[in-house]
């Protein structure tokens, strides 16, 4: 499918906003509400099997997808706008994705972690080769390559903390919010790769074709985010 804005989603000629499941969705809803966008209450119901939702605005509908998929939906024109973490935006680096607004929600960090007992005697500054489990191979490779370290990435989609315990590798690269999940699995942070927040993203082609319609949402959501 070519990366073009699609009018086959939602109402004919309407705009589609892709939102991620989970914590970011909960934090995004008040921002959208402040921007004058009210979404069907089923959106926040994790048990609901619906994936497409109406809003109080006839020209806008919402789809709920995995957080790691939002940028892809927007880049290929299945959605015109979306909310995605800066980690996802950087990992895929789609040229058709424009991120005009930092929503300052979903704050966390992308970090390197390893077993606590290893960290006590380990010196990351002396690494020349690392084997890590991650779903961020691009960002991980870039981070280590910048200081001459070769990174062998084992790509997993979840439960990263199990990898060191089961002997798959000794280190992981994953998102960290409070650090409690790492601690519960005997891991500790040893390097921070990047700070992460969620952004409003837009399909560049859609913005060129519908600058007024999309621009209004970008402005309204930007003002709502800055006013928090």
N, C-alpha and C positions, 0 to 999 in steps of 0.2 A: 504493500500500500504506500502510495506516495505521501510525503509529509505535507498534507494540505488540511485546512480546516474542513471538517465534515459537517454537513447540515442534516445528516441522517439520524443524529442523536437528539433525544428530547423532542420538543415541538419543532415542526418544520421551520427552518431559518433561525431557531433559537440557539442560545449559547449553552455550553456544557462546562460545568465546573467539577473537576475531579478532586475528591477529598480522601485522605488516608484513614484507614481504620485505626482504632486505639487511642493512645494518649494525645496525639496531635489533634485528632478530631475533636476531642473534648475541649482542648484549649482553643481551637479555631472557631468553634461555634459562637462564643461571645464576641469575637472580632467581626464575624459576618453579621451578627445581629446588630452590632453598633453601626455597621455599614448599610443597614436597612434590608438585609437579606435574612428571611426566616425560612428555614428548611423543614420539610415534613418531619414530625417528631420521631418517626420510625428510624431516621438516620442514626440516631444515637443509641438505638437498641441493638446491642451486639448479637442478640438471638434472632433478629429479623433476617430473613433470607432475601429480602429485597436488595437490589443493587442500584436501582435508579430511583430518584426522589424528586418530587416537585418542590417549588419554592413559592413564596408569595408574589414573585415577579414572573409574569407569563413568558418573558423572554429568556428565562434562566432555569435550567434544571441541574441536578447534582447526581454524580455517580460516586459510589463508595468502592475503593479498590485498595489493594495492599500498598503500604507506604512506599515500598521499593518500586512499584509499578507506575506511580503517578507521573513521573517525568516522561516515561515511554508513551503513555496515553496522550500527553500534551504534545510531545515532539512529533508524533505521527498523525496529529490532527483528530484523534478520536475525541479529545476534549480540547476546548479552547483555552481554558484556564485551569490551574490546579494549585494545590498547596503541597510543597515537597520540602524535605530537609535539605540543607546545603550539602550534606554528605552525599545524598542521592544525586543531586544536580552535578556535583563535581565528579562523582564516580562515572556517570554516563557521558557527561560533557557533550550533550546533544547541541549541535549548532542552531537548531530550530527552537530551542528553549531560551526564553528571555525571563530573567528574574528581577523585576523592577522594585519589589517591596520586601523588605525584611520584616516579618510579622513579629519577631522577637518572642516566639513561643517555641515549645519543644526543645528547650535548652538542654544540651548534653555535650559530650565530647567523644571524639574518635581516638581511642587509645590502644597502646600495646600493653598486654598483660601476660603474666607468667605465674607459675606456682610460687607462693610466698617463700618457701624454703629455697627455691632457686634464686629468687630476687635478692636474698640476703648476701649471696656471694657473687652475684652476676654484675657485670659492668657493660651496659649497652654500648658504651663508647669503644669497646674493643671487638664488637661484632664485625665479622666479615661476610657471614652468611647466616640467614635466619630462615627457618621453616615455620610458617604461621598458618593457622586456620582463620579464614575471614570470608565475608561476602563483599569485600572491598579490594579486589586484586589490583585495580588501577591505582587507587590512592595509596595503598600499601607499598606497591612497587615504586611509585614516585617518591614516597617519603624516604625509603631506605636508599634508593639510588642517589638521592641528593647528597648523601654522605658516603657513597661508595660501597654500600652494603648490598649484596645480592639477596633478594627476597624470593623464596620459593613459596608460592601461595596455594594452599589447599582450599578450594572454594566450597563453602558450606552455606546453607540458607538459614540455619538457626542452631540453637543449642551449642554455641561455640565453646562454652565453658567445659563441655565434656571432652573436647579434643585432647587437652593435656592429661586429664585423668585416665583416658583410655589408651594413651601412648601414641596417638595420631601425630602429635607434634608437641613441642614444649611451650609454644607461645600462641597467642591469638591477637587479632586486631578486631575490635568491636566497639559499639557505642556504649558509653558509660554515663549514667545519670547520677545516682547516689553512690555507686560502688558496692551496694549491698549484695547484689547477685554475684559479683566477683568474690567477695569475702565469703559468702556461703559456700562457694565451690573451691575455696582454698587458693584463690588467685589474687594478685595485686597489680596495680598499674605501675609500669616502669617508664613509659613515654606517652606524651600526649601528641597526637598527630594534628588534630584540628578541633576548634570549638565549633559547635553545630547549633544552628537555629533553623526554623522553618521559614520558607519564602513563598510569596505568591509568584507563580510562574505563568507565562503566557506563550502560546504558539505564535512565532514571529509572522508567519504567513497570515494567520487569522487576524493579527493586529493590523497588518497592512490592508487587508480586505474590509475589515470592520473597525476602523480606528475610533470612531465615536462611541459605538456600543461597548466595545471592550475597554476603551479609555475611561469611560464613566465608572466601570467596576474597579479598575485599577486605582483611580483617584479616591473613590469612596472607601475601598478597603485599606488603602494607604493611610488616609486620614484617621480611620478607625484604629489602625494599629499604632499610629504615632500618638493617638490621644489616650492610650491605655496607661 
